[in-house]
Amino acid sequence: DYLFDGISQTQNGPALQLSLAFEGDSGLYASAWASNVDFGDATPADAELDLQLGYRREFDGGWEGTAGVARYVFVGGARELDFAEWFVGGRAPTGTGLQVWWADDDALGGEAVRGKATQSVAVGETLSLELELSRSIFPEGGPEDFTHWQVGLARAFGRVEAYVGWSDTSLRSGALVADDGSSLAAGRVLVTLSTSTDPLAR
């Protein structure tokens, strides 16, 4: 399932995703990320393409800061679904991450602000506990404000990482409904398998 802050973007179905990223020695980076999407019969869209441009800097002691802009493009759907977000964030040497995202677009009902906190905790030598908490606010009275939380375990098996977790939101079960009547924002088990490679590595 492709979950965006705990809300299914694939009618509760599975997703296949691909990303490509480049980062220079200066800290500037660019990335492209793609996934299949399904917003139901009333909103035609087959895929989502996210383009991101940003700057990342590491500081003494293991601190890290980042800022940039992301553009969300929906292939096969109406152009009014597309929108952009600005973001700023950082990560502490303890594995704690904080990010704030801001957008002002008709696709989101006006202004939208998202804050997200993450925490990664090593569990032994092979497992990590991954925690995530976010809050989405729509000051202009568009969609309903909501909170999303997620907890899971990640483990690497060679070049493949497996993740199993639980995701849930504060949205009522009937707030967002799939074509088959099931909730798009209710609590659910999330399972992912991922792998990565550096084509420029020597």
N, C-alpha and C positions, 0 to 999 in steps of 0.2 A: 504494500500500500504506500502511495506517495502522500505523506502527511506534511502539510504546511502549517506549522504551529498547531498541530493536533487535528487539523481538518483534512479529510481525505480529498485529494484532487483527482482521484481515479474511480469515483463511485464505489469505493471500498474494494477495488480490484488491485491486482499486482502492478508493479511498475518496473521498467528497465531504464536505467539512467547512465549517462556517459558525461564525463567532464574532461576538459583540457585546460591546463594552466601553464603560464610562463611567468617567471620572476627573475628580474635582473639584480645585479649586485647592489644597485642603488636603493633597492627596496620597492621600486615600482613593479606592479604585477598586473596581468590581464588574464581573464578566464572566461570560458564558455561552458555552460552546463545545460544538458538537455534531458527531457523526460517525456514519456507519454502522459497524457492527461485525458480526463473524461468528466465534463461538467454536466452531463445529462443531455437529453434530447433537445431541450430548449436553448442550449448554449453550445453551438458547434465549435469545437476545438480539438485537435488531435495531438498536439505536442506543445511543450513549453520550452523556450530557449532563453536562458538567462545569461546576459553579458555583463561582466564586472570589470571595472578598472579601479585600482586602488594603490595605496602606498602602505607598506609595512616596515616597521623599524624595531630592532631589538636593542634593548638598553642593558647597562651593567646590572648584574644580579639576576638575570633571567626574565626581566620584564619585557613586555612587547606591546606596541601600539599600532593601530591600523585605522585607516579612513579611506572612503571612496564612494563610488556610485554604482548601482546595479540597475540594469534595464531588463524588464520582463516582457518577452514577446511570445504571443500565443499563435501558433501556426494552425491555419484552418478555421480560425474563429474571427469574430468581429474585431476590428482594430481598436475599438474602444476598451477592450480588455487589457491592452498593453499599458504599462505604467513604469515609473522609475522611482527608486529609493536612494536616499543618501544615508550613509552609515558611518559611525565612529565607534571604536571599541578598544579593548586591551585585554591582556592576559597576564596574570601574576605568576611568579615562579612556583606557587603552590598548586597550579593547575586550574585556578579560578579564572573564568572569562566573563567579561561584561560587554554587551553591545547595545547600542541604541540606533534604531532605524527610523527615518522620517520621510514621508511622502505627502504630496498634495496633488491629487488626481481624481477626476470624475469616476475612474474605474473603481476607486475605493470609497466613493461617496464623499470625497473631499479630503481633508487632512487626516493623516493616520500616523500614529507613533507606536513603535514596538520596542520594548525593552526586553533583553534576554540575558540570563545568567546561566553559566554552565560550570560544572565541576567534574574533573576526572580524578579518580582515586585508584591507585594501584592496589590490587588484591592478590597478594602473592607475586609470583614471577610471570604468570601467564594471563591473568585476568585483570580487567579494569572495570570499575563501577562508574557509569556515566550518568550524571544528573543534569537536568535541564528544567528551567522555569522561565516562562515568558508572560508578558502582559501586553495586550494589544488594545489601544485606546483610539477612539474616533471622536475628536472634540466637536465636530460639526454635526453630530447626530446621524451618522451613516449607519453602518453595521453595528451590532451590539458589542460593547466592550467585553473582553473575555480574558481568562487566564488559561495557560496551557502548562502542564507539567509532564515530565517523562523521566523514567528511571530504567536503566538497563545494564547488561553485562556485555563486554566486548572481549573477544579473544582472537589472537592471530594464529593461523595454521599455515605456516610458511608465508606465501605471498597473499593468502586469502584471509580476510578478517570477517568473523561472524559476530553478529550482534542480536541479542534477544532482549526486548524491553516491553514496558507498559506505558502507553500514552493515554492521556485523558484531558478534558477541558471543562471549564465551568459553564459551557453553553448547555441549555436545556436539550434533552434528547430530540425534541421536535423542532428545534431552531433551524437546523440544516438537515434536509432529508434527501436521500438518493431517489432515483426514479422507481426503485423497487420498494420504497417506503422505509428503508433502514436509515439509521442516523449516520451522518457524515462526521460527527464530532464526538461521539460517545467513546468511552474507554475501550481500548483494544490492545491485543498483543501485536508487537511489531517485530518482524524478523528480517534482517538484511544480510546479504553476502556481498563483499566488495573486495576489489583488488586494484592495485595501482602499479605503475611502472614509470621510469624516467627514460624516455627515448634518447636523451642527450647524454646519459651517463656513460662514462668510459671505463 
